[in-house]
Amino acid sequence: MTIKSYPFLFWLDQSLAYVHSETELAEMCHYTGPDEGICIYRDGRYLTRSGQVVTPLSADELTRLVQQTLVQEGQCCVAKLSQCSVEDAFTLLENIR
């Protein structure tokens, strides 16, 4: 893996997770191939786990993923969330466990 900095958001199979460490990423990727999943960095970069640049999600797509993640984690009032930026996604998801 070429990932050298944490944290980041990890998009895999239509779900989004905040990744704090290499250990967390290894647990999430136990059954995945080396280029499955996308790392989303706070500065807006979208990279594969091997470091290849990929097309970013639109604000609507990112918002839907954040809403879905919040609902899965038992959060309420996600319908009020609109046009989520990458920075907003980090803020909303960094303390979800």
N, C-alpha and C positions, 0 to 999 in steps of 0.2 A: 504494500500500500504506500502511496506517496503522500498521504495526508500528514501535514506537518504542524497544523495549528487547530486548536480547539478553543472555544466551542463552535459548533455549526448546527444548522438544521439539516436533518437527513430525510430525504423524500424517497420512500420505497413502497411500491405496491399501493399507491394512492393514500398513503399515510405519511404523517410528518412527525418527526421526533427531534427534540433538542438533545444534542450529544455533547456531553461534558468532557469525555475522555476516550482514549483508545480502547480501554476495557469495555465501555458501554457500546462502542461501535462494533467491537468483536462479537459481543453478545447478540447484537441486532443482526449481524451479517453471517451468523454461523452457517446458515444453509443457502447462502446466496453466492452467485458468481462474482468474480473480481470487479466487474464493471456494472453490476446491478446497483441501483440506487444513485441518487444525486446529492451532493453536498452543497448546501446553500450557505454562503458566508455573509456575515453582517454587512460587508461592503457591496453586496449585490452579485458577487461571482457565483456562478453555478458550474460545478465541476463533477466529473465522475470520480470514483474513488482512486482511479489511476491518474487523475489530474487533467483529463481532457475537458475543454470548455464545451458546455452545452447551452442550448437556447433557454433563456430564463422563462419562468412561468409568467403569464399575464397577471395583473393585479387581481382580476376576478378569479383566476385559477388558484392563486396563492390564498386569497381570502376564503375560498371554499375549503381548501385543505386545512387552514387554521381553524375554521369553524367546525369542521368534522373532528379534528383532533380535540378541540375543547369539549365538544359534546361527548366524545368517547371517554373523556376524563371527568365527566360529571359536572362540567361548568354549565351555567345557564346564561340566558340573554345573549346568545351568540348571533341572533338575527340582527341585533343592533350594530354588529361589526360590518363595516363596509369599506371597500378599497384598502385592503391591508397592504402595507409596504413590507419589505424585508425587515426593516428596523422594527416595525410594529409586530411582526410575527415573532421576532426574537424576544421582545418585551413580554408578549402574551404567553409564550411557551417556555421561557427559561425556568420557571418555578413549578411547572407541571410535572408531577411524578406519578 
